[in-house]
Amino acid sequence: MMEHDTYQSLIQAATEEASSNFSSLFPALIYHQAGRRFIVTSFPIKILVDKVRLDTLRKGDDPDEHINRPLMPDHVSAIKQYLLTQDDYILPSITLSVRHDLRVHVMKGPYSIKLGQVVLPLGLTFAVTDGQHRIKALEEALRQKPELAEDGIAVTIVPEVDIDRVHQDFVDCAQVKPIPPALLTLFNQRDLLARMSRQVVEQVRVFKGRIEKVGKTVGKHSINLFTMNQVRAGIAELITGDSMQAGQQLKKNVEERLLKEGATDYYREAILRFYGWFTEANKQWADVADAASDPTRDLIDATDLRQRYVHFTATGLLIIGRVGYSILKLDPDLQKDYVTALAQIDWTRHSELWQGNIVQSNGKILTMRVPVETAIAKVKQAIDLDLTERDLKRLADIGSECEAEEQFAGVSSA
């Protein structure tokens, strides 16, 4: 940022710099917010469309490598129709990011907001932090209504090299149209549980390359085993023992545990160890993990695994986490043996463990609280883990139901 004593000298210096390297000049206000510099100006719509690169997430892409959520055609179409049919339209400001510093000439003075000129080098392009649907709609509307080209639109430019910070800006700006939960888990740097989920997915062998990072569900023929939010729920179970709490309550409980001094590192290491031990001791998880690192192995049929095994479903991951929560409270010397026992129970859908609770007669898996808690109690009983009062109640309920069924069968045969 170059400061000048007079506005005349400011304009002269900025003009000379721009003309020497074919740059463009735009009047701007420069201000600081939360320790960062922001540049506010206005572009003619044609220049906006030409200078912005839409870094849109597409199906199959890695969200970590993109700034924006998937483009929603219906949203673009609605804005386009609005632009084409309304002569007195109004569009909110666009927020752009650029991965390097820009040169700005400003007036000297004590004020935090400065008047100046921003120099935009030839060939410079911006990424969109907020407003990709508006820009795409403008691009399409220009073909049918070329007079839009000379209209202007306000833009806020944020020089930012850290893509994690750009992702956070995207989350903070996109408050009107809800962001899919999976992308919140990926992009929201302030959510401690989301941050830990990303770290676990990156470091646990069985999860690498097998997580659906965008969609709400895993596709029928997908190579993925879990969604990002299913992993998040499993980790929430390991930390709190109950991921089924309401969103804000779960967030509060997670933060209460992780914000204690040293707690984040402790839980991260404990969770990584837990999933590592489980992977080593469970044949199916080990096969998946080994296949990812050994190209000579046969390909893993993820669809078959999801259909045959409980521990390749969202409910199974939740059960692993809830039982793991109890295991992680034990003496560290005992934990690995219990994790091994947990990994080696019969996880096939036809196992007696799951009948009468989460697995229906048609093989489908229930996700409601009571069946899940009943299954958890049976698993803890099977590996000789201490039972809570709730566990004992769920097991007692099973006994009552069985006794009633036997009595009914006796009466029917008589």
C-alpha positions as CSV (number, residue, x, y, z in Angstrom):
1,M,0.0,0.0,0.0
2,M,1.6,3.2,-1.3
3,E,0.6,6.4,0.6
4,H,0.5,9.9,-1.0
5,D,0.2,13.4,0.4
6,T,-2.3,14.6,-2.2
7,Y,-4.9,13.0,-4.4
8,Q,-3.3,14.5,-7.5
9,S,0.0,12.8,-6.7
10,L,-1.9,9.6,-5.9
11,I,-3.6,9.6,-9.3
12,Q,-0.4,10.4,-11.1
13,A,1.6,7.6,-9.5
14,A,-1.2,5.0,-10.0
15,T,-1.7,6.0,-13.6
16,E,2.0,5.8,-14.4
17,E,2.3,2.4,-12.7
18,A,-0.8,1.0,-14.6
19,S,0.3,2.4,-18.0
20,S,3.8,0.9,-17.6
21,N,2.6,-2.7,-17.4
22,F,-0.8,-2.6,-19.1
23,S,-2.7,-2.8,-15.8
24,S,-6.1,-1.5,-15.0
25,L,-7.0,1.1,-12.4
26,F,-10.1,1.1,-10.3
27,P,-11.2,3.6,-7.6
28,A,-11.4,1.8,-4.2
29,L,-11.9,2.1,-0.5
30,I,-9.5,0.1,1.6
31,Y,-10.4,-0.9,5.1
32,H,-9.3,-3.4,7.7
33,Q,-11.5,-6.0,9.4
34,A,-10.3,-8.6,11.9
35,G,-6.7,-8.0,11.1
36,R,-7.1,-8.3,7.3
37,R,-7.2,-5.8,4.5
38,F,-10.3,-5.5,2.3
39,I,-10.7,-3.6,-1.0
40,V,-14.1,-2.3,-2.0
41,T,-14.7,-1.2,-5.6
42,S,-17.2,-1.7,-8.5
43,F,-16.7,-3.5,-11.8
44,P,-18.8,-3.2,-14.9
45,I,-20.6,-6.5,-15.2
46,K,-18.8,-7.5,-18.4
47,I,-15.4,-7.1,-16.6
48,L,-16.6,-9.0,-13.6
49,V,-17.7,-12.0,-15.8
50,D,-14.4,-11.9,-17.7
51,K,-12.1,-11.6,-14.6
52,V,-13.7,-14.2,-12.3
53,R,-12.8,-17.9,-12.4
54,L,-15.6,-20.0,-11.0
55,D,-13.9,-22.6,-8.9
56,T,-17.0,-24.8,-8.6
57,L,-17.0,-28.3,-7.0
58,R,-18.2,-30.9,-9.4
59,K,-19.3,-34.5,-8.8
60,G,-16.2,-36.7,-8.1
61,D,-14.0,-33.7,-7.3
62,D,-12.0,-33.4,-4.1
63,P,-13.7,-30.5,-2.1
64,D,-10.4,-29.7,-0.5
65,E,-9.2,-28.4,-3.9
66,H,-12.1,-26.1,-4.6
67,I,-13.5,-23.0,-3.1
68,N,-17.2,-23.1,-3.9
69,R,-20.0,-25.6,-3.3
70,P,-21.6,-27.4,-6.4
71,L,-23.4,-25.0,-8.7
72,M,-27.2,-25.4,-8.5
73,P,-28.7,-24.9,-11.9
74,D,-32.2,-24.0,-10.6
75,H,-30.7,-21.2,-8.4
76,V,-28.8,-19.9,-11.4
77,S,-31.9,-20.0,-13.6
78,A,-34.0,-18.1,-11.0
79,I,-31.4,-15.3,-10.9
80,K,-31.1,-15.2,-14.7
81,Q,-34.9,-14.9,-15.2
82,Y,-35.0,-12.1,-12.6
83,L,-32.3,-10.2,-14.5
84,L,-34.0,-10.7,-17.9
85,T,-37.5,-9.7,-16.6
86,Q,-36.8,-6.9,-14.2
87,D,-35.6,-3.6,-15.4
88,D,-35.1,-2.3,-11.9
89,Y,-33.1,-5.3,-10.6
90,I,-30.7,-5.2,-7.8
91,L,-27.8,-7.6,-7.0
92,P,-25.9,-7.7,-3.7
93,S,-22.2,-7.2,-3.6
94,I,-19.9,-10.0,-4.8
95,T,-17.0,-11.2,-2.6
96,L,-13.9,-12.2,-4.5
97,S,-10.6,-13.6,-3.4
98,V,-7.1,-13.3,-5.0
99,R,-4.2,-15.5,-4.0
100,H,-1.6,-12.7,-3.9
101,D,-1.3,-9.1,-2.8
102,L,-2.6,-6.2,-4.9
103,R,-0.9,-2.8,-5.1
104,V,-3.0,0.1,-4.0
105,H,-2.3,3.8,-3.9
106,V,-4.0,5.6,-1.0
107,M,-4.1,9.0,0.7
108,K,-2.1,9.5,3.9
109,G,-4.1,10.0,7.0
110,P,-5.1,8.8,10.4
111,Y,-8.2,7.0,9.3
112,S,-8.5,3.3,9.1
113,I,-10.6,3.6,5.9
114,K,-8.6,5.0,3.1
115,L,-9.5,6.3,-0.4
116,G,-7.3,5.2,-3.2
117,Q,-6.8,3.4,-6.5
118,V,-6.2,-0.4,-6.9
119,V,-3.9,-1.7,-9.7
120,L,-5.2,-4.8,-11.3
121,P,-2.5,-6.5,-13.5
122,L,-3.2,-7.7,-17.0
123,G,-4.5,-11.2,-16.9
124,L,-5.4,-11.2,-13.2
125,T,-8.3,-13.4,-12.3
126,F,-10.3,-13.7,-9.1
127,A,-12.0,-16.6,-7.4
128,V,-15.5,-16.3,-5.9
129,T,-15.9,-16.4,-2.2
130,D,-19.6,-15.4,-2.3
131,G,-21.7,-14.9,-5.4
132,Q,-20.9,-17.7,-7.9
133,H,-24.6,-18.2,-8.7
134,R,-25.0,-14.4,-9.4
135,I,-22.0,-14.4,-11.6
136,K,-23.0,-17.5,-13.6
137,A,-26.5,-16.0,-14.0
138,L,-25.0,-12.7,-15.2
139,E,-22.8,-14.5,-17.7
140,E,-25.9,-16.3,-19.2
141,A,-28.1,-13.3,-19.0
142,L,-25.6,-11.2,-21.0
143,R,-26.2,-13.4,-24.1
144,Q,-29.8,-12.4,-24.2
145,K,-29.6,-8.9,-22.7
146,P,-26.2,-7.4,-23.7
147,E,-27.1,-4.0,-22.3
148,L,-26.3,-5.5,-18.9
149,A,-22.6,-5.3,-19.8
150,E,-22.2,-1.6,-18.8
151,D,-24.1,-1.9,-15.5
152,G,-21.9,-2.0,-12.5
153,I,-21.8,-4.2,-9.4
154,A,-20.1,-3.8,-6.1
155,V,-17.3,-6.1,-5.2
156,T,-15.2,-6.7,-2.1
157,I,-11.7,-8.1,-2.9
158,V,-9.9,-10.1,-0.2
159,P,-6.2,-10.9,-0.9
160,E,-5.9,-14.3,0.7
161,V,-3.3,-17.1,0.0
162,D,-4.7,-19.6,2.6
163,I,-7.4,-21.8,1.1
164,D,-8.6,-22.8,4.5
165,R,-9.2,-19.2,5.3
166,V,-11.0,-18.8,1.9
167,H,-13.2,-21.8,2.8
168,Q,-14.0,-20.2,6.1
169,D,-14.9,-16.9,4.4
170,F,-17.2,-19.0,2.1
171,V,-18.9,-20.5,5.2
172,D,-19.3,-17.1,6.9
173,C,-20.7,-15.4,3.8
174,A,-23.2,-18.2,2.8
175,Q,-25.7,-17.8,5.5
176,V,-28.8,-17.3,3.3
177,K,-28.7,-20.5,1.3
178,P,-27.9,-23.4,3.8
179,I,-24.6,-25.1,3.1
180,P,-24.9,-28.9,2.9
181,P,-23.7,-30.5,6.2
182,A,-21.0,-32.4,4.5
183,L,-19.4,-29.2,3.2
184,L,-19.7,-27.6,6.6
185,T,-17.7,-30.5,8.0
186,L,-15.1,-30.0,5.3
187,F,-14.8,-26.2,5.2
188,N,-15.8,-24.9,8.7
189,Q,-12.5,-24.2,10.5
190,R,-14.3,-23.0,13.7
191,D,-16.2,-26.3,14.2
192,L,-13.8,-28.4,16.4
193,L,-15.6,-31.6,15.6
194,A,-15.5,-30.9,11.9
195,R,-11.8,-30.1,12.1
196,M,-11.1,-33.4,14.0
197,S,-13.2,-35.3,11.5
198,R,-11.0,-34.1,8.6
199,Q,-7.9,-35.0,10.5
200,V,-9.2,-38.5,11.2
201,V,-10.3,-39.1,7.6
202,E,-6.8,-38.0,6.4
203,Q,-4.9,-40.3,8.8
204,V,-7.0,-43.5,9.3
205,R,-6.1,-46.0,6.6
206,V,-9.5,-47.5,6.1
207,F,-11.1,-44.0,5.5
208,K,-8.6,-42.8,2.9
209,G,-10.2,-42.6,-0.5
210,R,-13.4,-44.2,0.8
211,I,-15.3,-41.2,2.2
212,E,-18.2,-39.4,0.3
213,K,-17.2,-35.8,1.1
214,V,-20.2,-34.0,-0.5
215,G,-23.3,-36.1,-0.7
216,K,-25.8,-36.8,2.0
217,T,-25.6,-40.6,1.3
218,V,-23.2,-43.1,-0.3
219,G,-24.3,-44.0,-3.8
220,K,-25.4,-47.6,-4.4
221,H,-22.5,-48.3,-6.7
222,S,-20.0,-45.9,-5.0
223,I,-16.5,-47.1,-4.0
224,N,-17.0,-45.1,-0.8
225,L,-18.0,-46.7,2.5
226,F,-19.1,-43.7,4.6
227,T,-20.1,-40.1,4.2
228,M,-18.2,-37.3,5.9
229,N,-21.1,-36.7,8.3
230,Q,-21.2,-40.4,9.2
231,V,-17.6,-40.3,10.2
232,R,-18.3,-37.0,12.1
233,A,-21.1,-38.8,14.1
234,G,-18.8,-41.7,14.9
235,I,-16.2,-39.4,16.2
236,A,-18.8,-37.5,18.2
237,E,-19.8,-40.8,19.8
238,L,-16.1,-41.5,20.8
239,I,-15.9,-38.0,22.4
240,T,-19.4,-37.6,24.0
241,G,-21.0,-41.0,24.0
242,D,-24.1,-39.7,22.3
243,S,-24.1,-38.2,18.8
244,M,-27.9,-38.2,18.6
245,Q,-28.2,-35.0,20.7
246,A,-29.6,-31.9,19.1
247,G,-27.0,-30.0,17.0
248,Q,-26.3,-27.2,19.3
249,Q,-26.2,-29.4,22.4
250,L,-23.8,-31.8,20.7
251,K,-21.6,-28.9,19.6
252,K,-21.6,-27.6,23.2
253,N,-20.7,-31.0,24.7
254,V,-17.9,-31.5,22.2
255,E,-16.4,-28.1,22.9
256,E,-16.6,-28.6,26.6
257,R,-14.3,-31.6,26.2
258,L,-12.0,-30.4,23.5
259,L,-11.4,-26.9,24.8
260,K,-9.8,-28.0,28.0
261,E,-6.0,-27.6,28.0
262,G,-4.4,-30.4,26.0
263,A,-7.7,-32.1,25.4
264,T,-7.8,-31.7,21.6
265,D,-4.4,-33.5,21.1
266,Y,-5.4,-36.1,23.6
267,Y,-8.7,-37.0,21.9
268,R,-7.2,-36.9,18.4
269,E,-4.4,-39.3,19.4
270,A,-6.9,-41.6,21.3
271,I,-9.3,-41.7,18.4
272,L,-6.6,-42.3,15.8
273,R,-5.3,-45.2,18.0
274,F,-8.8,-46.6,18.5
275,Y,-9.5,-46.7,14.7
276,G,-6.0,-48.0,14.0
277,W,-6.5,-50.9,16.5
278,F,-9.9,-51.7,15.1
279,T,-8.6,-51.7,11.6
280,E,-5.8,-54.1,12.5
281,A,-8.1,-56.5,14.3
282,N,-11.1,-56.5,11.9
283,K,-10.5,-58.5,8.7
284,Q,-12.9,-56.6,6.5
285,W,-11.6,-53.1,7.6
286,A,-8.0,-54.4,7.3
287,D,-8.7,-55.7,3.7
288,V,-10.0,-52.3,2.7
289,A,-7.1,-50.5,4.3
290,D,-4.5,-52.8,2.7
291,A,-6.1,-52.6,-0.7
292,A,-5.7,-48.8,-0.7
293,S,-1.9,-49.1,-0.2
294,D,-1.3,-52.2,-2.3
295,P,-2.2,-51.8,-6.1
296,T,-1.5,-55.6,-6.6
297,R,-4.4,-56.6,-4.5
298,D,-7.9,-57.3,-5.9
299,L,-10.3,-54.4,-5.9
300,I,-12.6,-54.1,-3.0
301,D,-16.4,-54.4,-3.7
302,A,-17.7,-51.6,-1.5
303,T,-21.3,-52.2,-2.5
304,D,-21.0,-55.9,-1.3
305,L,-19.4,-54.8,1.9
306,R,-22.1,-52.3,2.7
307,Q,-24.8,-55.0,2.0
308,R,-23.2,-57.8,4.1
309,Y,-21.7,-56.1,7.1
310,V,-23.1,-53.8,9.8
311,H,-19.8,-52.1,10.4
312,F,-19.8,-50.6,6.9
313,T,-23.0,-48.7,7.6
314,A,-23.7,-45.5,9.4
315,T,-25.4,-47.3,12.2
316,G,-22.4,-49.7,12.6
317,L,-20.0,-46.8,12.7
318,L,-22.2,-45.2,15.4
319,I,-22.2,-48.4,17.5
320,I,-18.4,-48.7,17.2
321,G,-18.1,-45.1,18.4
322,R,-20.5,-45.5,21.3
323,V,-18.8,-48.7,22.6
324,G,-15.5,-47.0,21.9
325,Y,-16.5,-44.2,24.2
326,S,-16.8,-46.7,27.1
327,I,-13.5,-48.3,26.1
328,L,-11.6,-45.0,26.0
329,K,-12.6,-44.4,29.6
330,L,-10.7,-47.6,30.7
331,D,-7.1,-47.9,31.9
332,P,-4.9,-47.4,28.7
333,D,-3.3,-50.8,29.2
334,L,-6.8,-52.5,28.8
335,Q,-8.0,-50.5,25.8
336,K,-6.4,-52.4,23.0
337,D,-7.7,-55.8,24.2
338,Y,-11.3,-54.4,24.3
339,V,-11.0,-52.8,20.9
340,T,-9.7,-56.1,19.5
341,A,-12.6,-57.9,21.0
342,L,-15.0,-55.3,19.6
343,A,-13.4,-55.7,16.1
344,Q,-13.7,-59.4,16.2
345,I,-17.4,-59.9,17.0
346,D,-19.6,-61.1,14.2
347,W,-20.4,-58.0,12.1
348,T,-22.4,-59.8,9.4
349,R,-26.1,-58.7,9.2
350,H,-27.3,-62.2,10.0
351,S,-25.5,-62.3,13.3
352,E,-27.6,-63.0,16.3
353,L,-26.3,-59.8,17.9
354,W,-28.3,-57.6,15.6
355,Q,-31.5,-59.6,15.4
356,G,-34.5,-58.0,17.2
357,N,-32.8,-54.6,17.3
358,I,-31.2,-52.9,14.4
359,V,-31.6,-55.6,11.6
360,Q,-35.1,-56.1,10.3
361,S,-36.4,-59.4,8.8
362,N,-35.7,-58.0,5.3
363,G,-32.1,-57.3,6.2
364,K,-32.5,-53.5,6.3
365,I,-31.0,-51.6,9.2
366,L,-32.9,-49.4,11.6
367,T,-31.4,-46.1,12.8
368,M,-33.8,-45.1,15.6
369,R,-32.4,-44.6,19.1
370,V,-34.0,-47.5,20.9
371,P,-32.9,-50.3,18.5
372,V,-29.4,-48.8,18.3
373,E,-29.0,-48.5,22.0
374,T,-30.2,-52.1,22.4
375,A,-27.6,-53.3,19.9
376,I,-24.9,-51.3,21.8
377,A,-25.9,-53.0,25.0
378,K,-25.7,-56.4,23.4
379,V,-22.2,-55.6,22.0
380,K,-20.9,-54.4,25.3
381,Q,-22.3,-57.5,27.0
382,A,-20.7,-59.7,24.4
383,I,-17.2,-58.3,25.0
384,D,-17.6,-58.2,28.8
385,L,-17.6,-54.4,29.0
386,D,-19.3,-52.8,32.1
387,L,-22.9,-52.0,31.4
388,T,-24.7,-48.7,32.3
389,E,-28.1,-48.5,33.8
390,R,-29.5,-47.6,30.3
391,D,-27.7,-50.7,28.9
392,L,-29.3,-52.9,31.6
393,K,-32.7,-51.4,30.8
394,R,-32.4,-52.1,27.1
395,L,-31.4,-55.7,27.8
396,A,-34.3,-56.1,30.3
397,D,-36.7,-54.8,27.6
398,I,-35.4,-57.5,25.3
399,G,-36.0,-60.2,27.9
400,S,-39.6,-58.9,28.5
401,E,-40.4,-59.0,24.8
402,C,-39.0,-62.5,24.4
403,E,-41.0,-63.7,27.4
404,A,-44.2,-62.2,26.0
405,E,-43.6,-63.8,22.6
406,E,-43.1,-67.2,24.3
407,Q,-46.3,-66.9,26.3
408,F,-48.2,-65.8,23.1
409,A,-46.8,-68.8,21.2
410,G,-47.9,-71.2,24.0
411,V,-51.4,-69.8,24.0
412,S,-51.6,-70.1,20.2
413,S,-50.4,-73.7,20.1
414,A,-52.9,-74.6,22.9
